[in-house]
Amino acid sequence: MKKIVSVLAVLFLAVTGACAGQPANLLIGTWKLDRSGAAPSQYCAEPLTYTSKTATTPDYAGSPHSTTIPVTYVLGQTKGFPNVVWVMTDAGAAYHTTFNFDSKDKMVLQTAEMCAYVRV
């Protein structure tokens, strides 16, 4: 009887862990430049919008036209901050973009400009 209970407990934990699914993607949503501190670079584009399978960004900073492309996400940690999300296009993993998160509502696009964004 003790073995059956132990086996059932292990199976219960395995099933609940498998059903929990992937952690939430911090990047999903719309982002605007954070103007609470230093002025952002003129090369930082906004708004940035991410869904579960696409990224929509302006063609260039200040452009009235946007482009939507298919993307794949790789999540850094399952919880806690700082955190990171990598975004890849069909160009391959070598051409990924890194987003560093200080909180669920603040992130920095890791480029030369270090564009800081807040969730809309």
N, CA, C and O atoms as a Tinker XYZ file with bonds, in Angstrom:
   480  protein
     1  N      0.820000   -1.198000    0.000000    73     2
     2  CA     0.000000    0.000000    0.000000    64     1     3
     3  C      0.862000    1.259000    0.000000    63     2     4     5
     4  O      0.552000    2.236000   -0.683000    81     3
     5  N      1.957000    1.224000    0.782000    73     3     6
     6  CA     2.845000    2.376000    0.863000    64     5     7
     7  C      3.477000    2.672000   -0.504000    63     6     8     9
     8  O      3.635000    3.833000   -0.884000    81     7
     9  N      3.833000    1.615000   -1.234000    73     7    10
    10  CA     4.432000    1.787000   -2.562000    64     9    11
    11  C      3.428000    2.406000   -3.536000    63    10    12    13
    12  O      3.782000    3.265000   -4.343000    81    11
    13  N      2.187000    1.966000   -3.451000    73    11    14
    14  CA     1.155000    2.495000   -4.358000    64    13    15
    15  C      0.948000    3.981000   -4.105000    63    14    16    17
    16  O      0.842000    4.766000   -5.047000    81    15
    17  N      0.892000    4.367000   -2.837000    73    15    18
    18  CA     0.725000    5.779000   -2.497000    64    17    19
    19  C      1.922000    6.585000   -2.988000    63    18    20    21
    20  O      1.754000    7.688000   -3.508000    81    19
    21  N      3.119000    6.047000   -2.829000    73    19    22
    22  CA     4.321000    6.742000   -3.296000    64    21    23
    23  C      4.319000    6.904000   -4.810000    63    22    24    25
    24  O      4.657000    7.972000   -5.321000    81    23
    25  N      3.945000    5.863000   -5.521000    73    23    26
    26  CA     3.883000    5.913000   -6.982000    64    25    27
    27  C      2.836000    6.927000   -7.422000    63    26    28    29
    28  O      3.082000    7.718000   -8.332000    81    27
    29  N      1.680000    6.910000   -6.787000    73    27    30
    30  CA     0.622000    7.870000   -7.125000    64    29    31
    31  C      1.070000    9.302000   -6.854000    63    30    32    33
    32  O      0.753000   10.203000   -7.631000    81    31
    33  N      1.792000    9.522000   -5.777000    73    31    34
    34  CA     2.281000   10.865000   -5.455000    64    33    35
    35  C      3.264000   11.349000   -6.522000    63    34    36    37
    36  O      3.204000   12.503000   -6.946000    81    35
    37  N      4.155000   10.482000   -6.948000    73    35    38
    38  CA     5.121000   10.844000   -7.990000    64    37    39
    39  C      4.403000   11.132000   -9.301000    63    38    40    41
    40  O      4.726000   12.105000   -9.984000    81    39
    41  N      3.433000   10.298000   -9.659000    73    39    42
    42  CA     2.668000   10.527000  -10.889000    64    41    43
    43  C      1.886000   11.833000  -10.818000    63    42    44    45
    44  O      1.818000   12.564000  -11.807000    81    43
    45  N      1.301000   12.135000   -9.677000    73    43    46
    46  CA     0.558000   13.384000   -9.510000    64    45    47
    47  C      1.477000   14.584000   -9.716000    63    46    48    49
    48  O      1.115000   15.530000  -10.416000    81    47
    49  N      2.655000   14.552000   -9.113000    73    47    50
    50  CA     3.607000   15.663000   -9.273000    64    49    51
    51  C      4.072000   15.789000  -10.718000    63    50    52    53
    52  O      4.217000   16.902000  -11.223000    81    51
    53  N      4.306000   14.675000  -11.383000    73    51    54
    54  CA     4.742000   14.712000  -12.786000    64    53    55
    55  C      3.660000   15.297000  -13.678000    63    54    56    57
    56  O      3.953000   16.099000  -14.565000    81    55
    57  N      2.410000   14.902000  -13.452000    73    55    58
    58  CA     1.298000   15.393000  -14.280000    64    57    59
    59  C      1.076000   16.883000  -14.047000    63    58    60    61
    60  O      0.894000   17.631000  -15.008000    81    59
    61  N      1.087000   17.329000  -12.792000    73    59    62
    62  CA     0.871000   18.755000  -12.519000    64    61    63
    63  C      2.014000   19.594000  -13.072000    63    62    64    65
    64  O      1.784000   20.710000  -13.539000    81    63
    65  N      3.231000   19.087000  -13.029000    73    63    66
    66  CA     4.363000   19.815000  -13.608000    64    65    67
    67  C      4.267000   19.913000  -15.115000    63    66    68    69
    68  O      4.593000   20.947000  -15.697000    81    67
    69  N      3.822000   18.841000  -15.750000    73    67    70
    70  CA     3.691000   18.843000  -17.211000    64    69    71
    71  C      2.555000   19.740000  -17.659000    63    70    72    73
    72  O      2.650000   20.360000  -18.718000    81    71
    73  N      1.489000   19.826000  -16.892000    73    71    74
    74  CA     0.335000   20.645000  -17.262000    64    73    75
    75  C      0.558000   22.129000  -16.999000    63    74    76    77
    76  O     -0.185000   22.968000  -17.507000    81    75
    77  N      1.554000   22.448000  -16.227000    73    75    78
    78  CA     1.804000   23.854000  -15.904000    64    77    79
    79  C      2.168000   24.645000  -17.155000    63    78    80    81
    80  O      1.910000   25.847000  -17.215000    81    79
    81  N      2.763000   23.996000  -18.155000    73    79    82
    82  CA     3.090000   24.665000  -19.416000    64    81    83
    83  C      4.278000   25.591000  -19.295000    63    82    84    85
    84  O      5.005000   25.586000  -18.302000    81    83
    85  N      4.454000   26.384000  -20.332000    73    83    86
    86  CA     5.569000   27.314000  -20.391000    64    85    87
    87  C      5.319000   28.515000  -19.495000    63    86    88    89
    88  O      4.169000   28.893000  -19.274000    81    87
    89  N      6.384000   29.121000  -18.975000    73    87    90
    90  CA     6.194000   30.346000  -18.200000    64    89    91
    91  C      5.710000   31.468000  -19.105000    63    90    92    93
    92  O      5.886000   31.414000  -20.322000    81    91
    93  N      5.107000   32.475000  -18.509000    73    91    94
    94  CA     4.593000   33.604000  -19.284000    64    93    95
    95  C      5.731000   34.329000  -19.995000    63    94    96    97
    96  O      6.808000   34.521000  -19.430000    81    95
    97  N      5.483000   34.725000  -21.226000    73    95    98
    98  CA     6.466000   35.475000  -21.995000    64    97    99
    99  C      6.344000   36.944000  -21.614000    63    98   100   101
   100  O      5.328000   37.579000  -21.897000    81    99
   101  N      7.366000   37.480000  -20.980000    73    99   102
   102  CA     7.353000   38.864000  -20.509000    64   101   103
   103  C      7.221000   39.874000  -21.646000    63   102   104   105
   104  O      6.744000   40.986000  -21.421000    81   103
   105  N      7.624000   39.520000  -22.833000    73   103   106
   106  CA     7.663000   40.477000  -23.941000    64   105   107
   107  C      6.302000   40.706000  -24.598000    63   106   108   109
   108  O      6.099000   41.735000  -25.243000    81   107
   109  N      5.375000   39.772000  -24.445000    73   107   110
   110  CA     4.070000   39.887000  -25.103000    64   109   111
   111  C      3.376000   41.172000  -24.657000    63   110   112   113
   112  O      3.244000   41.442000  -23.464000    81   111
   113  N      2.935000   41.959000  -25.641000    73   111   114
   114  CA     2.249000   43.219000  -25.363000    64   113   115
   115  C      2.831000   44.342000  -26.204000    63   114   116   117
   116  O      3.594000   44.103000  -27.140000    81   115
   117  N      2.463000   45.570000  -25.862000    73   115   118
   118  CA     2.944000   46.746000  -26.583000    64   117   119
   119  C      3.838000   47.570000  -25.663000    63   118   120   121
   120  O      3.555000   47.736000  -24.476000    81   119
   121  N      4.918000   48.079000  -26.236000    73   119   122
   122  CA     5.937000   48.811000  -25.483000    64   121   123
   123  C      6.167000   50.184000  -26.097000    63   122   124   125
   124  O      6.138000   50.336000  -27.319000    81   123
   125  N      6.397000   51.188000  -25.249000    73   123   126
   126  CA     6.768000   52.533000  -25.711000    64   125   127
   127  C      8.076000   52.921000  -25.031000    63   126   128   129
   128  O      8.460000   52.335000  -24.018000    81   127
   129  N      8.744000   53.900000  -25.593000    73   127   130
   130  CA    10.014000   54.341000  -25.021000    64   129   131
   131  C      9.814000   54.892000  -23.618000    63   130   132   133
   132  O      8.823000   55.566000  -23.337000    81   131
   133  N     10.768000   54.597000  -22.744000    73   131   134
   134  CA    10.743000   55.102000  -21.370000    64   133   135
   135  C     11.412000   56.477000  -21.367000    63   134   136   137
   136  O     12.614000   56.596000  -21.602000    81   135
   137  N     10.629000   57.492000  -21.102000    73   135   138
   138  CA    11.156000   58.859000  -21.088000    64   137   139
   139  C     11.268000   59.415000  -19.668000    63   138   140   141
   140  O     11.359000   60.627000  -19.475000    81   139
   141  N     11.262000   58.518000  -18.673000    73   139   142
   142  CA    11.317000   58.967000  -17.281000    64   141   143
   143  C     12.721000   59.370000  -16.851000    63   142   144   145
   144  O     12.884000   60.057000  -15.842000    81   143
   145  N     13.725000   58.958000  -17.591000    73   143   146
   146  CA    15.107000   59.293000  -17.249000    64   145   147
   147  C     15.749000   60.085000  -18.370000    63   146   148   149
   148  O     15.192000   61.074000  -18.847000    81   147
   149  N     16.925000   59.643000  -18.786000    73   147   150
   150  CA    17.627000   60.308000  -19.891000    64   149   151
   151  C     16.821000   60.145000  -21.181000    63   150   152   153
   152  O     16.123000   59.150000  -21.375000    81   151
   153  N     16.933000   61.129000  -22.042000    73   151   154
   154  CA    16.212000   61.083000  -23.322000    64   153   155
   155  C     16.697000   59.887000  -24.144000    63   154   156   157
   156  O     17.900000   59.638000  -24.224000    81   155
   157  N     15.766000   59.145000  -24.754000    73   155   158
   158  CA    16.176000   58.001000  -25.575000    64   157   159
   159  C     16.877000   58.451000  -26.856000    63   158   160   161
   160  O     16.701000   59.579000  -27.317000    81   159
   161  N     17.657000   57.563000  -27.406000    73   159   162
   162  CA    18.346000   57.828000  -28.660000    64   161   163
   163  C     17.333000   58.091000  -29.773000    63   162   164   165
   164  O     16.234000   57.537000  -29.769000    81   163
   165  N     17.705000   58.923000  -30.702000    73   163   166
   166  CA    16.838000   59.192000  -31.853000    64   165   167
   167  C     16.648000   57.952000  -32.722000    63   166   168   169
   168  O     15.761000   57.921000  -33.575000    81   167
   169  N     17.467000   56.944000  -32.513000    73   167   170
   170  CA    17.384000   55.720000  -33.308000    64   169   171
   171  C     16.513000   54.645000  -32.662000    63   170   172   173
   172  O     16.354000   53.562000  -33.226000    81   171
   173  N     15.950000   54.926000  -31.493000    73   171   174
   174  CA    15.063000   53.981000  -30.810000    64   173   175
   175  C     13.655000   54.110000  -31.395000    63   174   176   177
   176  O     13.088000   55.202000  -31.427000    81   175
   177  N     13.108000   53.010000  -31.849000    73   175   178
   178  CA    11.793000   53.021000  -32.489000    64   177   179
   179  C     10.693000   52.679000  -31.483000    63   178   180   181
   180  O     10.929000   51.976000  -30.500000    81   179
   181  N      9.492000   53.187000  -31.747000    73   179   182
   182  CA     8.320000   52.845000  -30.944000    64   181   183
   183  C      7.064000   53.013000  -31.781000    63   182   184   185
   184  O      7.091000   53.768000  -32.753000    81   183
   185  N      5.983000   52.358000  -31.456000    73   183   186
   186  CA     5.849000   51.319000  -30.428000    64   185   187
   187  C      6.331000   49.969000  -30.953000    63   186   188   189
   188  O      6.419000   49.751000  -32.161000    81   187
   189  N      6.639000   49.073000  -30.025000    73   187   190
   190  CA     6.976000   47.692000  -30.351000    64   189   191
   191  C      5.830000   46.831000  -29.847000    63   190   192   193
   192  O      5.422000   46.958000  -28.692000    81   191
   193  N      5.304000   45.957000  -30.699000    73   191   194
   194  CA     4.192000   45.106000  -30.290000    64   193   195
   195  C      4.541000   43.650000  -30.579000    63   194   196   197
   196  O      4.959000   43.295000  -31.681000    81   195
   197  N      4.356000   42.818000  -29.552000    73   195   198
   198  CA     4.680000   41.388000  -29.662000    64   197   199
   199  C      3.465000   40.553000  -29.301000    63   198   200   201
   200  O      2.809000   40.786000  -28.286000    81   199
   201  N      3.179000   39.573000  -30.153000    73   199   202
   202  CA     2.149000   38.576000  -29.853000    64   201   203
   203  C      2.860000   37.241000  -29.670000    63   202   204   205
   204  O      4.090000   37.187000  -29.695000    81   203
   205  N      2.111000   36.182000  -29.490000    73   203   206
   206  CA     2.743000   34.881000  -29.259000    64   205   207
   207  C      3.556000   34.388000  -30.452000    63   206   208   209
   208  O      4.429000   33.535000  -30.293000    81   207
   209  N      3.275000   34.922000  -31.665000    73   207   210
   210  CA     3.983000   34.438000  -32.845000    64   209   211
   211  C      4.523000   35.526000  -33.764000    63   210   212   213
   212  O      5.170000   35.218000  -34.765000    81   211
   213  N      4.267000   36.805000  -33.439000    73   211   214
   214  CA     4.716000   37.882000  -34.334000    64   213   215
   215  C      5.312000   39.055000  -33.565000    63   214   216   217
   216  O      5.091000   39.226000  -32.366000    81   215
   217  N      6.075000   39.854000  -34.305000    73   215   218
   218  CA     6.610000   41.122000  -33.804000    64   217   219
   219  C      6.233000   42.199000  -34.811000    63   218   220   221
   220  O      6.422000   42.030000  -36.016000    81   219
   221  N      5.695000   43.314000  -34.305000    73   219   222
   222  CA     5.357000   44.446000  -35.162000    64   221   223
   223  C      6.157000   45.647000  -34.686000    63   222   224   225
   224  O      6.013000   46.102000  -33.551000    81   223
   225  N      7.004000   46.152000  -35.577000    73   223   226
   226  CA     7.864000   47.280000  -35.234000    64   225   227
   227  C      7.871000   48.290000  -36.377000    63   226   228   229
   228  O      7.640000   47.926000  -37.530000    81   227
   229  N      8.138000   49.572000  -36.057000    73   227   230
   230  CA     8.259000   50.568000  -37.124000    64   229   231
   231  C      9.414000   50.187000  -38.052000    63   230   232   233
   232  O     10.382000   49.555000  -37.629000    81   231
   233  N      9.297000   50.579000  -39.319000    73   231   234
   234  CA    10.365000   50.289000  -40.276000    64   233   235
   235  C     11.683000   50.943000  -39.852000    63   234   236   237
   236  O     12.757000   50.394000  -40.098000    81   235
   237  N     11.601000   52.103000  -39.221000    73   235   238
   238  CA    12.756000   52.798000  -38.645000    64   237   239
   239  C     12.211000   53.803000  -37.647000    63   238   240   241
   240  O     11.013000   54.084000  -37.653000    81   239
   241  N     13.056000   54.347000  -36.794000    73   239   242
   242  CA    12.599000   55.297000  -35.776000    64   241   243
   243  C     11.901000   56.480000  -36.431000    63   242   244   245
   244  O     12.451000   57.108000  -37.336000    81   243
   245  N     10.701000   56.781000  -35.980000    73   243   246
   246  CA     9.931000   57.890000  -36.527000    64   245   247
   247  C      9.103000   57.543000  -37.740000    63   246   248   249
   248  O      8.358000   58.390000  -38.235000    81   247
   249  N      9.209000   56.330000  -38.234000    73   247   250
   250  CA     8.459000   55.920000  -39.425000    64   249   251
   251  C      6.979000   55.739000  -39.102000    63   250   252   253
   252  O      6.634000   55.183000  -38.059000    81   251
   253  N      6.104000   56.203000  -39.992000    73   251   254
   254  CA     4.673000   55.959000  -39.790000    64   253   255
   255  C      4.271000   54.543000  -40.243000    63   254   256   257
   256  O      3.129000   54.133000  -40.036000    81   255
   257  N      5.186000   53.806000  -40.850000    73   255   258
   258  CA     4.911000   52.467000  -41.378000    64   257   259
   259  C      5.543000   51.406000  -40.483000    63   258   260   261
   260  O      6.658000   51.573000  -39.988000    81   259
   261  N      4.816000   50.320000  -40.288000    73   259   262
   262  CA     5.312000   49.215000  -39.467000    64   261   263
   263  C      5.338000   47.934000  -40.272000    63   262   264   265
   264  O      4.664000   47.805000  -41.294000    81   263
   265  N      6.134000   46.985000  -39.789000    73   263   266
   266  CA     6.240000   45.680000  -40.412000    64   265   267
   267  C      5.977000   44.620000  -39.359000    63   266   268   269
   268  O      6.473000   44.713000  -38.236000    81   267
   269  N      5.197000   43.614000  -39.723000    73   267   270
   270  CA     4.931000   42.486000  -38.827000    64   269   271
   271  C      5.614000   41.257000  -39.404000    63   270   272   273
   272  O      5.437000   40.927000  -40.577000    81   271
   273  N      6.401000   40.578000  -38.563000    73   271   274
   274  CA     7.130000   39.388000  -39.001000    64   273   275
   275  C      6.896000   38.249000  -38.011000    63   274   276   277
   276  O      6.610000   38.492000  -36.839000    81   275
   277  N      7.019000   36.996000  -38.484000    73   275   278
   278  CA     6.915000   35.863000  -37.558000    64   277   279
   279  C      8.190000   35.764000  -36.717000    63   278   280   281
   280  O      9.291000   35.983000  -37.223000    81   279
   281  N      8.037000   35.434000  -35.440000    73   279   282
   282  CA     9.182000   35.304000  -34.548000    64   281   283
   283  C      9.022000   34.094000  -33.644000    63   282   284   285
   284  O      7.934000   33.537000  -33.500000    81   283
   285  N     10.135000   33.704000  -33.042000    73   283   286
   286  CA    10.180000   32.650000  -32.032000    64   285   287
   287  C     10.854000   33.237000  -30.806000    63   286   288   289
   288  O     11.812000   34.001000  -30.923000    81   287
   289  N     10.356000   32.882000  -29.632000    73   287   290
   290  CA    10.895000   33.410000  -28.381000    64   289   291
   291  C     11.639000   32.320000  -27.624000    63   290   292   293
   292  O     11.258000   31.150000  -27.650000    81   291
   293  N     12.709000   32.730000  -26.947000    73   291   294
   294  CA    13.403000   31.860000  -26.001000    64   293   295
   295  C     13.414000   32.613000  -24.683000    63   294   296   297
   296  O     13.970000   33.707000  -24.582000    81   295
   297  N     12.792000   32.012000  -23.671000    73   295   298
   298  CA    12.682000   32.670000  -22.376000    64   297   299
   299  C     13.890000   32.336000  -21.518000    63   298   300   301
   300  O     14.356000   31.197000  -21.497000    81   299
   301  N     14.401000   33.358000  -20.799000    73   299   302
   302  CA    15.584000   33.177000  -19.962000    64   301   303
   303  C     15.308000   32.352000  -18.724000    63   302   304   305
   304  O     15.738000   31.202000  -18.636000    81   303
   305  N     14.602000   32.919000  -17.775000    73   303   306
   306  CA    14.285000   32.247000  -16.524000    64   305   307
   307  C     12.779000   32.031000  -16.448000    63   306   308   309
   308  O     12.017000   32.617000  -17.217000    81   307
   309  N     12.363000   31.192000  -15.522000    73   307   310
   310  CA    10.939000   30.969000  -15.358000    64   309   311
   311  C     10.300000   32.028000  -14.471000    63   310   312   313
   312  O      9.094000   32.258000  -14.564000    81   311
   313  N     11.082000   32.679000  -13.615000    73   311   314
   314  CA    10.540000   33.729000  -12.755000    64   313   315
   315  C     11.680000   34.554000  -12.173000    63   314   316   317
   316  O     12.842000   34.151000  -12.219000    81   315
   317  N     11.328000   35.717000  -11.624000    73   315   318
   318  CA    12.310000   36.567000  -10.975000    64   317   319
   319  C     12.934000   37.576000  -11.930000    63   318   320   321
   320  O     12.819000   37.459000  -13.150000    81   319
   321  N     13.589000   38.555000  -11.352000    73   319   322
   322  CA    14.246000   39.624000  -12.113000    64   321   323
   323  C     15.619000   39.883000  -11.528000    63   322   324   325
   324  O     15.804000   39.711000  -10.323000    81   323
   325  N     16.596000   40.290000  -12.337000    73   323   326
   326  CA    16.487000   40.569000  -13.773000    64   325   327
   327  C     16.213000   39.295000  -14.562000    63   326   328   329
   328  O     16.474000   38.183000  -14.102000    81   327
   329  N     15.679000   39.494000  -15.766000    73   327   330
   330  CA    15.312000   38.374000  -16.626000    64   329   331
   331  C     15.634000   38.743000  -18.069000    63   330   332   333
   332  O     16.007000   39.881000  -18.355000    81   331
   333  N     15.491000   37.790000  -18.970000    73   331   334
   334  CA    15.837000   38.030000  -20.368000    64   333   335
   335  C     14.911000   37.230000  -21.277000    63   334   336   337
   336  O     14.474000   36.131000  -20.933000    81   335
   337  N     14.618000   37.809000  -22.456000    73   335   338
   338  CA    13.894000   37.101000  -23.518000    64   337   339
   339  C     14.671000   37.343000  -24.807000    63   338   340   341
   340  O     15.023000   38.477000  -25.131000    81   339
   341  N     14.932000   36.264000  -25.532000    73   339   342
   342  CA    15.578000   36.372000  -26.828000    64   341   343
   343  C     14.521000   36.190000  -27.905000    63   342   344   345
   344  O     13.641000   35.339000  -27.775000    81   343
   345  N     14.599000   36.985000  -28.969000    73   343   346
   346  CA    13.653000   36.898000  -30.080000    64   345   347
   347  C     14.432000   36.532000  -31.334000    63   346   348   349
   348  O     15.448000   37.148000  -31.657000    81   347
   349  N     13.931000   35.503000  -32.044000    73   347   350
   350  CA    14.588000   35.059000  -33.268000    64   349   351
   351  C     13.608000   35.092000  -34.428000    63   350   352   353
   352  O     12.420000   34.811000  -34.268000    81   351
   353  N     14.122000   35.437000  -35.585000    73   351   354
   354  CA    13.330000   35.418000  -36.810000    64   353   355
   355  C     13.758000   34.213000  -37.630000    63   354   356   357
   356  O     14.541000   33.387000  -37.160000    81   355
   357  N     13.258000   34.107000  -38.837000    73   355   358
   358  CA    13.672000   33.002000  -39.697000    64   357   359
   359  C     15.103000   33.165000  -40.200000    63   358   360   361
   360  O     15.616000   32.289000  -40.897000    81   359
   361  N     15.753000   34.280000  -39.856000    73   359   362
   362  CA    17.158000   34.470000  -40.241000    64   361   363
   363  C     18.080000   33.559000  -39.433000    63   362   364   365
   364  O     19.227000   33.340000  -39.823000    81   363
   365  N     17.588000   33.024000  -38.306000    73   363   366
   366  CA    18.366000   32.078000  -37.519000    64   365   367
   367  C     18.791000   32.636000  -36.175000    63   366   368   369
   368  O     18.697000   33.836000  -35.918000    81   367
   369  N     19.256000   31.742000  -35.331000    73   367   370
   370  CA    19.623000   32.093000  -33.953000    64   369   371
   371  C     20.769000   33.098000  -33.886000    63   370   372   373
   372  O     20.860000   33.872000  -32.933000    81   371
   373  N     21.632000   33.090000  -34.875000    73   371   374
   374  CA    22.761000   34.024000  -34.860000    64   373   375
   375  C     22.291000   35.478000  -34.965000    63   374   376   377
   376  O     23.031000   36.400000  -34.621000    81   375
   377  N     21.069000   35.676000  -35.437000    73   375   378
   378  CA    20.539000   37.033000  -35.622000    64   377   379
   379  C     19.431000   37.334000  -34.616000    63   378   380   381
   380  O     18.434000   37.970000  -34.957000    81   379
   381  N     19.606000   36.882000  -33.392000    73   379   382
   382  CA    18.602000   37.097000  -32.358000    64   381   383
   383  C     18.683000   38.519000  -31.782000    63   382   384   385
   384  O     19.687000   39.213000  -31.942000    81   383
   385  N     17.615000   38.929000  -31.119000    73   383   386
   386  CA    17.563000   40.202000  -30.412000    64   385   387
   387  C     17.339000   39.893000  -28.945000    63   386   388   389
   388  O     16.533000   39.027000  -28.606000    81   387
   389  N     18.052000   40.598000  -28.069000    73   387   390
   390  CA    17.969000   40.343000  -26.634000    64   389   391
   391  C     17.234000   41.472000  -25.937000    63   390   392   393
   392  O     17.515000   42.648000  -26.168000    81   391
   393  N     16.291000   41.105000  -25.082000    73   391   394
   394  CA    15.551000   42.063000  -24.271000    64   393   395
   395  C     15.809000   41.737000  -22.806000    63   394   396   397
   396  O     15.508000   40.634000  -22.349000    81   395
   397  N     16.366000   42.699000  -22.070000    73   395   398
   398  CA    16.649000   42.526000  -20.649000    64   397   399
   399  C     15.549000   43.185000  -19.828000    63   398   400   401
   400  O     15.194000   44.338000  -20.074000    81   399
   401  N     15.008000   42.460000  -18.856000    73   399   402
   402  CA    13.899000   42.942000  -18.037000    64   401   403
   403  C     14.356000   43.249000  -16.618000    63   402   404   405
   404  O     14.981000   42.421000  -15.956000    81   403
   405  N     14.028000   44.473000  -16.161000    73   403   406
   406  CA    14.244000   44.840000  -14.756000    64   405   407
   407  C     13.016000   44.484000  -13.935000    63   406   408   409
   408  O     13.120000   44.189000  -12.744000    81   407
   409  N     11.846000   44.512000  -14.577000    73   407   410
   410  CA    10.572000   44.134000  -13.964000    64   409   411
   411  C      9.655000   43.707000  -15.099000    63   410   412   413
   412  O     10.054000   43.742000  -16.263000    81   411
   413  N      8.431000   43.305000  -14.775000    73   411   414
   414  CA     7.521000   42.859000  -15.835000    64   413   415
   415  C      7.088000   43.997000  -16.745000    63   414   416   417
   416  O      6.577000   43.751000  -17.837000    81   415
   417  N      7.285000   45.244000  -16.311000    73   415   418
   418  CA     6.843000   46.403000  -17.092000    64   417   419
   419  C      7.971000   47.298000  -17.587000    63   418   420   421
   420  O      7.703000   48.361000  -18.146000    81   419
   421  N      9.237000   46.894000  -17.394000    73   419   422
   422  CA    10.383000   47.688000  -17.863000    64   421   423
   423  C     11.415000   46.771000  -18.491000    63   422   424   425
   424  O     11.809000   45.761000  -17.908000    81   423
   425  N     11.849000   47.140000  -19.692000    73   423   426
   426  CA    12.877000   46.338000  -20.366000    64   425   427
   427  C     13.781000   47.227000  -21.204000    63   426   428   429
   428  O     13.443000   48.361000  -21.544000    81   427
   429  N     14.933000   46.674000  -21.523000    73   427   430
   430  CA    15.923000   47.372000  -22.342000    64   429   431
   431  C     16.282000   46.481000  -23.521000    63   430   432   433
   432  O     16.625000   45.312000  -23.346000    81   431
   433  N     16.200000   47.041000  -24.719000    73   431   434
   434  CA    16.611000   46.346000  -25.929000    64   433   435
   435  C     18.132000   46.411000  -25.989000    63   434   436   437
   436  O     18.705000   47.499000  -26.057000    81   435
   437  N     18.784000   45.261000  -25.966000    73   435   438
   438  CA    20.243000   45.222000  -25.891000    64   437   439
   439  C     20.855000   45.475000  -27.263000    63   438   440   441
   440  O     21.144000   44.548000  -28.019000    81   439
   441  N     21.042000   46.761000  -27.560000    73   439   442
   442  CA    21.704000   47.214000  -28.781000    64   441   443
   443  C     22.676000   48.315000  -28.386000    63   442   444   445
   444  O     22.804000   48.623000  -27.201000    81   443
   445  N     23.354000   48.905000  -29.339000    73   443   446
   446  CA    24.273000   50.002000  -29.032000    64   445   447
   447  C     23.541000   51.166000  -28.377000    63   446   448   449
   448  O     24.105000   51.858000  -27.530000    81   447
   449  N     22.270000   51.389000  -28.771000    73   447   450
   450  CA    21.501000   52.508000  -28.211000    64   449   451
   451  C     20.946000   52.213000  -26.829000    63   450   452   453
   452  O     20.599000   53.142000  -26.101000    81   451
   453  N     20.850000   50.928000  -26.442000    73   451   454
   454  CA    20.271000   50.518000  -25.150000    64   453   455
   455  C     18.925000   51.197000  -24.926000    63   454   456   457
   456  O     18.725000   51.860000  -23.908000    81   455
   457  N     18.009000   51.035000  -25.866000    73   455   458
   458  CA    16.674000   51.655000  -25.804000    64   457   459
   459  C     15.868000   51.064000  -24.662000    63   458   460   461
   460  O     15.660000   49.852000  -24.606000    81   459
   461  N     15.416000   51.913000  -23.756000    73   459   462
   462  CA    14.610000   51.488000  -22.607000    64   461   463
   463  C     13.130000   51.668000  -22.929000    63   462   464   465
   464  O     12.728000   52.683000  -23.498000    81   463
   465  N     12.328000   50.679000  -22.560000    73   463   466
   466  CA    10.894000   50.677000  -22.857000    64   465   467
   467  C     10.079000   50.390000  -21.603000    63   466   468   469
   468  O     10.547000   49.756000  -20.657000    81   467
   469  N      8.835000   50.884000  -21.632000    73   467   470
   470  CA     7.859000   50.551000  -20.599000    64   469   471
   471  C      6.634000   49.970000  -21.284000    63   470   472   473
   472  O      6.326000   50.295000  -22.430000    81   471
   473  N      5.945000   49.104000  -20.557000    73   471   474
   474  CA     4.744000   48.469000  -21.088000    64   473   475
   475  C      3.631000   49.513000  -21.190000    63   474   476   477
   476  O      3.467000   50.348000  -20.301000    81   475
   477  N      2.864000   49.455000  -22.292000    73   475   478
   478  CA     1.735000   50.381000  -22.487000    64   477   479
   479  C      0.534000   49.830000  -21.760000    63   478   480
   480  O     -0.535000   50.441000  -21.782000    81   479
